[in-house]
């Protein structure tokens, strides 16, 4: 918990560069993978694999969580309203940022 408070106090922003992907199942989420280094950094503050964050892409900010992929890494889901506002499409390269927040 001390690590979370320290990061929250510093308001540290973490950059994520990646291509927009889509889970293959029907109704699958659009998402961007988060580098493993951030999974390692946030493991002590995760709750059942979830890490509460504020995410940003372009001018759009939303509250969400880093979500586990099942392979030891996380992803950031891109809601439809965010994709529409920021004109985000499958396979687009995108820069997202996130900061930790309290639940």
N, C-alpha and C positions, 0 to 999 in steps of 0.2 A: 504494500500500500504506500510505503514511503516513496517508491519510484514514481507512482502515479501522481502523488502530491507534488513532487519535485517537478515533473514534466508539466503539470497543470499550472504551477506557479510561474514557470518559464514561458508558458504559452507556446511551446515548441511546435513548429509546423513541419510535417514530414511530407516530402514530395514523392509521388508515385507516377512513373511514366509507364504506359502500357497501351496495348491495343484493346479495344472493346471486344469482348467475347460474349457468347450466348450459351447458356447451359442447353444441352441437346434435347432434353425432355420437353414435352408439350407444355407451353406456358413458361418455359425456362427464363431465368433472369438474365438481363444484360449486366455485365460486370467487368471490372479491371482487377487483375491479380496484384496482390501486394507483395513486395519483395520479402523473402524469408527473414532478412535482418530485422524487419519490423515485427514479425511474429515472435522472434526471439526476444526483442526488446520489451514487448508488451505481455509476455506470457504470465508474469506475476500479477498483472492487473486484469486478466481475463476472467470472465464468469461463464463457466461451461463452454469455453472457447470463444465467447463473444467479448469484444472490446468496444466500449462506448466511445464514439468519435463524432466530431463535426467534420463533414467532408465538404470540399469545394472543387468545382470545375467551372472554369470561366468566372462569371459573376454570380453563380448560383451556389448557395450554401444550404446544407440540410443536415439534420441530426440522423445518425444511423449507427451501425456497428461494423467493425471488422468482423467478417463472418468466416468460419473455418471451411476450407475446401475439402478436408478429409485426407489431405496428403501432408499435413504439417504446416501448411501455409494458409493465408487468409485472402479474402477478396472484398472489394467494395461494390455493392450492388448499385446500379444506376436506374432509379425509378423513371417511369415513363414521362412524368412531368419535367424532370431534369433533362432527359434526352431531348424532349421536344423544345424546351426553352433554349438549350445550348446547341441544338441541331447535331446531335450525336447519333452516329450510325454504326452498325456492326463493322468491325475491323478498323474503325478510325483510331489513329494514334491519339492519345490524350494525356495531358498532364493533370493529375488530380493532386490535391493536398489534403491532409487531414491533421487534426489535433485531437488529443485526448480530452474527454469531458467526463463529468460525473454522471452516473445514472440517475 
